[in-house]
Amino acid sequence: MIRLLPFRLWALCATLMLSLVATAAQALDRRVIPLANLRDGPPEATLNGETDSTGFRVFIPPTGPLSSVLLTVSYENGIDILPEKGALAVFINGAAVAELPLAAFKGPVNAAISLPPSLMRPGENHIQFEVSAQHRAICTVRGTFDLWTRINLAASSLTLEAEGTSPDPDLAMMRQLLVASDRARDPLAILKAGAEIDADHLGWGAMAAQAYGLLLGDQAPRIVARPIAPAKAGTPPVTLDNAPGLTSKNILIGTRDQIAPLLGETRAAAIVGPFLGVYPVSGTNLPAGSFVGVVSGRNPAEVDQAVARFADVTRNLPAQTTVIVTDPTPPAPPSPREVQEEGRYRLSDLGFSTVQHSGYRYTGRVTLTLPSGYAPVSDRVVLFHVNGAFEGNLGPGAVLNVRVNGRTATAMEIDKRSSGIIDNGEMQLPMSLFRPGPNIIEFEAELPPASGTDCVFAVRRPTFTLHDSSSLEIPGFARLATLPNLTTLAQTAYPYAGWNGRDSAVPFDLVVVGKETPWFSAAWTMSARLAQRAGDLLRLIPNVGWDGAPDNNALIIGPVAALPQAVFASAPLPADRLAGLLEAGALIAQASARGEPMAAADRRALVDRLRGAWSGTTARSTANRASAPTVAPTVAAPVDGSAQSRWQRMAGDGKTATASASGWIPDWVRHGMAMAARYVNRWTVVDAPVDVVALTENTETLPEAALLQYHAPGTDALTWTVLTASDPRSLDRALRSLGEGGLWEKLKGGTGLWSSAAPTMTTLAPSRPYQIILNPFDIGNMILILARNLSQRLELLFGLLLGTAVVLTISMRMLLRPGHARRNHTDT
């Protein structure tokens, strides 16, 4: 016994130490935020030229007191950079924290930067990278194009360690938890008690999704639908603690009777009115700090009030876990979006600050946001009044270039001026280069030296200064929308949002045709994305299934085989050909997703069968192929009349507010203006048929999802936008590539086709474009529209001028004929 005592003491000490270590680990809240979570698109950021910068927003959830903050940066740079003359500066919330040497030309290097915990705060924080570089051998404009620094965002991270565990969530911190960067890649799960989603839950989920999108800002939202079926007989009841499909952030919506089995009797008893609550959840696959927000009420009308309060991001929620919404005040109207109309705007008004660049090439940019109804007039230009200065011994070829949305607009020579001051220099930017929504205006000053100078001893380099007193002068433009236009949809959410940044959103129908949950996930994700671009909540009328053509603009989502033929009555692509194209693309994308790409010969054979089916001649190998089973269109489920009228009334309130703001207009006047617009559209817009066979020329990949926009059947100026795919898995893959892959910004034309197997977007020009006059009772606007349309159709302009000349000639002859007759009578 005496010999075993030391061993037992050692074992006891070891057990005690392990327990202490485990306790310390449990008391330490550690969060790792990859920088790739902070932006969409490729997991890298490249800084080019002599000076460049990029920034990221970091949302830190509520934690205990921070004890350690570590920023890890993985980067590399070009070999042409002179290390002694360059650095990568890092700023946190405006404070400089590090300068990293640009000596990583042999490969990526990792830099660990320990930060003071006081620099970081719960909520929004900013990380800024600024690079300054100089060429080691070529000190000219050409040499600046060899300078680059690349940050690997996937290998870079921000690590936070806090004392204690995560605080229990409350309503005040729920919005911070929704956008927390450590779980930015986790989807928001909208839960529904029951196996199927009805129209009410579609509408409630869309409102919650829009609020989530507004909180995220520019980052792509991802939302999933999670219906929770009741437990089967003989199995434990399903509650929030064991419900399947939960993520780190969840929202449960429904009436008290619907969600009571999930909440439990105690929690459900607290729902005595419009109810908001938040509860922590835990699970084997859930990270610390996971939660479920609850939006409920005793009846659907109270749920409407609770959802409206949850979606009102302009008002803070109380710092408590549950609350009964007693404030019936409707959401306050949002502040007008930053939209520039006619007028003169200083660069300082657009967020640009005076910059002084010492080097051989300067690049800068500013964003100009135009309203959705922007329609340029061809003979007008946007004037850029430049105030700047340059100094140094400049050589020939020194110019100031301006690009708009990546296209060259104009240039100004700056080396032939008598002095170094540019005072109100005028540059003309064609209006046709601008588009509705955000426009990127880039400035590039090329400053070549007068004579060659050794880079090491180049003490005095040319200097260019651009003052923020420079201005952009926007002339008058027409208020006219030419649709379909997916670029306008992607940038401004029009026609589902207001057109000038100030008017309320118009109601539209959100239609989901399909019973699987991915179609509802897509509807909520699209609603959130459009709300982001509109900068406001959109007013919608939810519909599950197809119950006839909608009465408003519509966003229609469903499988291509289940959509009724009425949906494609005026679509640019025939339904059967689109279905075959998407099914073939789904096969190719599915093989790539499994890690077994389809062989080139198999892809060519698939395309040949597809073309043969379109041409009516099938190959021998497919002669005996069984026809694919047809999917019956989803018929709308019986809808409670009170529910439908409730959503109509809520959407109608927005319509009434918009109508009262713009003044009372008789219906016969509206119909007359619509008829005039149709005639103008017939005269000025050219139809362009779509070549479907050309879409199969690239056999490497075929599209698996499509976003189509076109004129709704009928004479009313209504727009339908259809998001479709062949199956739910294809839609889920395609939606992720559309958002996180950065394909949303590539939407244009009337149709967008893409696949998750390739980061490219195939766009088709609108086949039958049409125009909507947004301000028909403004005489000046009508004159601008007429001038714009006639300038685009020279044959019509020539015919109009010729007709005017003929009419004037005949009129003059008729007026002068009596005088000639009297003169001849007098002479005789």
Sequence and secondary structure as in RCSB ss.txt:
>XXXX:A:sequence
MIRLLPFRLWALCATLMLSLVATAAQALDRRVIPLANLRDGPPEATLNGETDSTGFRVFIPPTGPLSSVLLTVSY
ENGIDILPEKGALAVFINGAAVAELPLAAFKGPVNAAISLPPSLMRPGENHIQFEVSAQHRAICTVRGTFDLWTR
INLAASSLTLEAEGTSPDPDLAMMRQLLVASDRARDPLAILKAGAEIDADHLGWGAMAAQAYGLLLGDQAPRIVA
RPIAPAKAGTPPVTLDNAPGLTSKNILIGTRDQIAPLLGETRAAAIVGPFLGVYPVSGTNLPAGSFVGVVSGRNP
AEVDQAVARFADVTRNLPAQTTVIVTDPTPPAPPSPREVQEEGRYRLSDLGFSTVQHSGYRYTGRVTLTLPSGYA
PVSDRVVLFHVNGAFEGNLGPGAVLNVRVNGRTATAMEIDKRSSGIIDNGEMQLPMSLFRPGPNIIEFEAELPPA
SGTDCVFAVRRPTFTLHDSSSLEIPGFARLATLPNLTTLAQTAYPYAGWNGRDSAVPFDLVVVGKETPWFSAAWT
MSARLAQRAGDLLRLIPNVGWDGAPDNNALIIGPVAALPQAVFASAPLPADRLAGLLEAGALIAQASARGEPMAA
ADRRALVDRLRGAWSGTTARSTANRASAPTVAPTVAAPVDGSAQSRWQRMAGDGKTATASASGWIPDWVRHGMAM
AARYVNRWTVVDAPVDVVALTENTETLPEAALLQYHAPGTDALTWTVLTASDPRSLDRALRSLGEGGLWEKLKGG
TGLWSSAAPTMTTLAPSRPYQIILNPFDIGNMILILARNLSQRLELLFGLLLGTAVVLTISMRMLLRPGHARRNH
TDT
>XXXX:A:secstr
 TTTHHHHHHHHHHHHHHHHHHHHHHHEEEEEEEGGGGSSSSSEEEEESSEEEEEEEEEE   S EEEEEEEEEE
EE TTB GGG EEEEEETTEEEEEEES   SS EEEEEEE GGG  SEEEEEEEEEE  BSS  SHHHHTT EEE
EETTT EEEEEEES      HHHHHHHHT GGGTTS EEEEEESSS  HHHHHHHHHHHHHHHHHHTTS   EEE
EEE    TTS    TTT TT  SEEEEEEEHHHHHHHH HHHHHT SSSEEEEEE   TT  TT EEEEEEESSH
HHHHHHHHHHH TTS   SSSEEE                 SEEEEGGGGT   EEEESSEEEEEEEEEE TTEE
  TT EEEEEEEEEEES B TT EEEEEETTEEEEEEE SSSSSSEEEEEEEEEEGGG  SEEEEEEEEEE  BS
S   STT  S  EEEE TT EEEE   EEEEEES HHHHHHH TTSS SSSSS    EEEEE  SSHHHHHHHHH
HHHHHHHHHTS   EEEEESB S  SSEEEEEEETTTS GGGGTT SS HHHHHHHHHHHHHHHHHHHTT    H
HHHHHHHHHHHHHHHT   GGGTT          B     HHHHHHHHHHHHHHHHHHHHHH    HHHHHHHHH
HHHHHHHHH       SGGGGS TT   SEEEEEEE SSSS  EEEEEEESSHHHHHHHHHHHHTTSGGGG  SS
EEEEETTEEEEEEE  SS EEEES TT HHHHHHHHHHHHHH HHHHHHHHHHHHHHHHHHHHHHHHHHHHHHHH
HH 
